[in-house]
Amino acid sequence: MKPVVHKDSSLSIVYDASRMQLPAAELFEAGYWERRNALQGQATGRGSAWFIDTPFGPVVLRKYLRGGWAAKVSHEHYFFLTVANARPFREFSVLASLYELDLPVPRPVAALCKHRGLLASGAIMTRRIEGVQTLADVLPGADSRARLWADVGKCIRRFHNAGVWHADLNARNILLDAHSGIFLIDFDRARFTPGKAVNGKNNLSRLKRSLAKLWPAARTAALQPAWTQLLAAYDG
């Protein structure tokens, strides 16, 4: 990868110069791609995320939104101090580092931060991982797939051993491809401390709550055995 940063008075962009030229700000708007019939769909359950076919490859475009009480003040604007610490730039940096370490994450393509005073908004584009489903999508019947839960546990352990703390590890942020590959996505607010393993207890607790919420009601008894298989692989 070749990350390059472009700064203007109130707009900053970081992009992978090995894959593309400096992108215009309009490329970070779903409407731009919709007018060109390049919009292929929108993700569910993860805020504003769109699947787009671009001249520089298939990407996922995601806007940074605020939730909870803060969204009542502004849905798209968040507190801003510096460009380097802005949410899009931090996530791009984390993803670039993890991608270079060959961890299973989407390759970052570009990120945008618009800032004025103490407020900012932004978006990020990542390479789309083809042919995947979220863990939430496969929960019906997934309790019988022991290898799946073991693979998920091993994958999470790899990230924790590498020093990655995921801010929102849930069943929609874990992807599975057709070849049993496991990927983690959405590293907004993630923390990365290279070479220092993290305590993953809170991450795992968050994931279990997510699974309990999404697990098919008719098969709730199967959740604990599946979770035990995940933990055994994680601890192994």
N, C-alpha and C positions, 0 to 999 in steps of 0.2 A: 504494500500500500504506500501511497504518497500523499499524506494529508497536507493540504494547503489552506491557509486562512486568508480570507479577503475581508477587509473592514472598511465600512463607509461611516458616515457620521452617525446614523441611527440604524444601521443594518450590517450584520456580519454573517458570513457564510464560511463553513469549512467543508471541503470536498476532497474526494480521492482523485488527485490529478492523474493517476495512472489509468483511470477508467473514464474520465470525462473532463470537459473544459468547465470553466467557471459557470455555474448555473445561474440564470436570472431568478429573481425572487418569485416571479409568477409561476415557476415550475413547482413551487411548494404549495400551490393551491389546487385542490381537486377540480375546481371548475375549469381551470386551464386545460386539463387532460380530458375532461368530459366533453368539452367543445371539439376536441380532436378525436373523439371516439376511442380514446385509449384507456378509459376507465373500465376495468374488468369486474369490479365488485367492491364490496365494503365488508370489513370484518365486523363481527358482533362480539359484544362483551368486553371490548378493550378500548372504548372511547372512539375517537374519530380516526379510523385507519382505512386506507383505500388501497386496492390492488391495481397497479397501473403498468401498462406496457409502454416503455419509453425507448427512445433511440439508443440509450445506453443500457438497456436491459430491463427485465421485469423487476419492479420495486414495490415495496410497501411504503406508502406515505402516511405518516402519523403526526397529528397535531398534538401539542401539549395543552392539556385541559386541566382545570382545577375541579376538585370535588368537594363534597361536604359544605360547610358553612361558607368557605371562601368563594365557592361558585356563585353564591348569591350576590357577591360584590362584583365579580367578573369571572366569566366562564373560561376565557382564553388568556387572560393576563396574570402574570405572577411576579413576585418580587425580584428585582434585578439589582445586582451589585457590579459584577464584571462580566465581560464576554466569556472568559475562560471558565467561569463558574456558572454560566447560564445552563439551564437544563439540557437544551439540544447539544451544546458543545461538550458538556460532561458525558452525556450518553455516547456521543460519537467517539470520544476519547476512550471510554471504557470498552466499547465494542471493538475499536481498532486494536487495542491491546490484547483483548481476549481472542480475536480472530488471528492475530499473529502468533498466539500461543497454541493455535490449532484446537481451541475449545469450540464446541458446537453452538455457534451463535450466527445470526445473519451478518453478512459483511456490510459495514456502514458505507453509504454512498455519498451522502451530503447532509448537512444540517444548517438550518437558518435561525438566526435570532434577530428579531426586531426589538429595539429598545428605545425608550424615551423616558428620561428621568428615572424614577424608581420602578417603572413597570416594563415588562417585556412579554413578548409572545414568540412562538417559534414552532418549528416542525423538523422532522428528520425523515430521510429516505434511507431504507436499507434494502439490500438485495433480497428479492422474494425467494424463499425456499420452496421449490416446486413439489407438488404431490404430497402435501402434509395435511394432517388433521391435528386438532388440539386434543389433549388428554381428555378434556371435557366431552369432546365429540364421541369418543369411543367408550365412554363409561358403561353404556348398556352392554353387558356381556364381558366387560374387561376383567371382572373378578376371577375368571377362570384362566387368565393369561399370566401365569406365574413369571414367565420370562419378561413380560412387559414391566411388571412392578420391580423386578430385580434390575432391569436396565435403567429405569427411572431413578432408583436409589443410587446406582453407581454413577449416573450422570451428575446428579446433585452433589455427590461426594467429590467429584472431580473439581467442580467449581469452588466448593468450600475449601478444599485442599490448596487450590490456587490462590486463595485470598479474596474470593468474590462473595459479597453479601448482597443478595437480591432483595430489593425493597418490596416486591409484591409477587412472591412465588405462589402461584395458584394454578389450577388445572387448565386455565386458558392460556397461560404463558409457557406451557410445555407442549412442544410439537413432536409428532411422530411421523416418520416418512414410511414409504412402502417397503423399505429394506431394514426396518426395525431400528433406524437411527433416531436418536432423541436429541432435541434441540431446546435451548432456553431462549426466550425472547423478552423484550420490554425491559431494558435496563435503566429506565428513568429512575433517578435517585439511588441507583446501586452504588455500592462502595467497593473499591478494589485496592487491596493492600498486597502487592506482589510479594510472594515468598512467605507470607504470614497467613497460615490457615485460620479460618474464621469459625466461630461457634455457630453452628447452623440450627440450633434449637428453635429459635423464633421463626426461621424460614420454614422448618418442617411443621411447626404448629400451624402456621398460616396455610400451608398446603393441605394439611389434614382437615382444617375447617372448611376449606374450599371443596374438598372431595365430599365431605359429609353433607354439604349444602346441595351438591349436584348429583349425588349418588341416587340411582333409581330407587324409589320408595319401596318397591316390591322386593328389593334384594339388599336391604340395609344390613342384614346379618353377614353379608360377604365382605363388607368394608374392612372390618378388623383383620381378617386373614390376609387380605391384599396389602393392607398397611404393614402388617408384620413382615411380609415378604420384602416390601420396600426397605424397611428399616434394617432387615438382616443384610441386604446387599449394601446399604449405605454404611453400616458398621463393619462390614467385612473387608 
